[in-house]
Amino acid sequence: MGEGTRFEMRIPRLITILGFFALSIGCMSKTTDVSTDPIYKGMVGNEFITKTDTVAFSFSESKGHIHLDVFGTTGLPNQKDLPPRLPFEYYDRQILGVLPQGSTFRIVKVTRWKTFEDSGIDYMAVITSDGPFQGKEMEVTWLAEMTFYPNVPKFNPKYVEPVKGEISHHRGRL
């Protein structure tokens, strides 16, 4: 086998390796704090109240990051199906507890996530109502309607509303 033939045989392998490398870099996620961006800064500091019981959970692979959502949505059990003792594993999620209707939270940070395929906005909030989760930071984006950057996610009025007396600087887009 000549030297040129050996080199020509390595080219497809090199292209394949470089392709996988480029693909893996492109699929990585990047998160940026956009709390001071004029589009989103009006959300920071606003307080909201839940209109239904909500569930605090984390994905099994990222236990430190807590999310808040409603029961019975994709990947979450119905409230009547909860065992008497929490936390418990439910598929790829750890169910941490229940925040009752009337629980309040304040938006403290807005982040933009971006992958090769798409991007979106996440709201981070601190629970302000009394209870075991008071003072805990949670991602509350699940309570909003799904949208993509640069749109501002609006909270679903079936689940959340602004606390009475709160002034929103969000140009009526809540």
N, C-alpha and C positions, 0 to 999 in steps of 0.2 A: 504494500500500500504506500502510495506516495505521500509526501508531506502535505501537499495541497488537499488531498482527499481526507486526511485525518482532521485538518483544520475545518474543512467543509462539514464534517460530521459533528463537530462541536458547536457550530453556529446555531442549529435548532435548539440544542440543549441550553445554550446561553440565552437565547431569546425567550425560551420557556421560563427560565429562572428569573430573568429580568421582568418578564410579564407578571409572574406571581408576586414579585417584590413590589412592583408598581401598583398592582391591585390591592395588596395588603395595606400600603400607605394610603391609597385613595379611600379605603373603607374605614379608616380610623376616624374617630369622632373628635371634634374640637369644641370646647365650651368657652364662651366669652361672656363676661359680665356686661350687660347692657342697661344696668339700673339707672345710669345717668344719661342715657340716650334720650333726646327730646320725645321720641315716639313712645317710650315706655316709662319714663321717670314719674309720670302722673300716677302710676299704679303703686309705686313704693310708698309705704306708710298708710295706705288705705286698709280699713278693717272690714271684715265680712263675717256674716253669721250663716251657719248651715241651717237649711230648712228641712233636713232629714238626717237620720243617723248616718254616720260615715265610718269607714273602716281605715285604720292605720295599718300599713303593711310595708314590707321590704321584699325585694327580690332576693332569693336565697343566696345568689352569688355576690350581692352587695348589701349586706345587713346593716351597714351604717347609714344608708340613704333611705329615709322614711318617706312614703307617699301617702296621700289621703285621697280616697275615692268613695263611691257609693257601692253598696252591696249589690251582688247579682250581675255586675258588669263583667266583661270579658276577663276570665281568669280569677274572678273572686266569687266566694260562696254567697248564697243568700244568708241573711242574718239569722234566720230560723235554723240554719244548718251549722251554726257555730257550736263547738264543744263548750262545756262549762268552764274549762280552764284554758286560758290564753297565756302565752302565744302557742300557735301550732302551725305545722307545715301544711300548706295547701298547694299541691303541684309544685311550681317553681317559686312560690311566695311564702313568706312567713307572716301570718296574720298576727299583729301585735296587740290590737285592741279596738274598742269602739268609742268614738266620740259622739255623744248624743246630739240630737237635734237641738239647736240653740248654741252650739259651740262656736267660739269666735277665733279668728286668726287675722294676723296683720301681715301684709306683704312686706318682706324685708329685702328681697333681691329678685332681679329679673335676669335670666341668663338665656343666651342664644346657643343652641347646639347645632352643629353642622357636620354632616357626613358627606361622602361622595355623592350619595343619592338625593339628599334633601336637607332641610334645616327647619328649625322650629324654635319656639319660645317656651321656657319653663318659668313658673312662678314659685319662689321659695317663700315660705311664711313661717311665722312663729305662732304657736297656739297661745292665745291670750286668755282663754276661759279656764276656770278652775278644773282640776282633775289631774290624773296621772301624766297627762301629756303637756301640761302647762309649761311654757318656756321651751318646748322642743321645736326644732326646725323641721319642717316637712315640705315636700314638693306637693303643691296643690293644683297643679296643671290639669290633673285628671278630672277636676270639677269644672273645667272650662271646655268650650267647644274647640275641637281640633282645628288648627290653622297653621299656616306656614309663614316663616319670616318673609316680608316685614310686617305682616298683619298682626294686630294686637288680639290675643285670645280673649274672648268674652266669657265670663262665668255663666254657666247654664242656670237660668233663673229658676229651674225646678229644684236645684240643689243649694244655691247660695244667693244671698243678696247683701248689698252694702249695709253696714250697721247704721241705724237711723242717726241722723245728725252728722255723719261722716261727709266731708266735702271731698268730692272726687274731682281731680284736675284732669280727668281723662277724656274730656270732650264728649261725654255722653255715649261712649262706646262700650260701657260695661254690660 
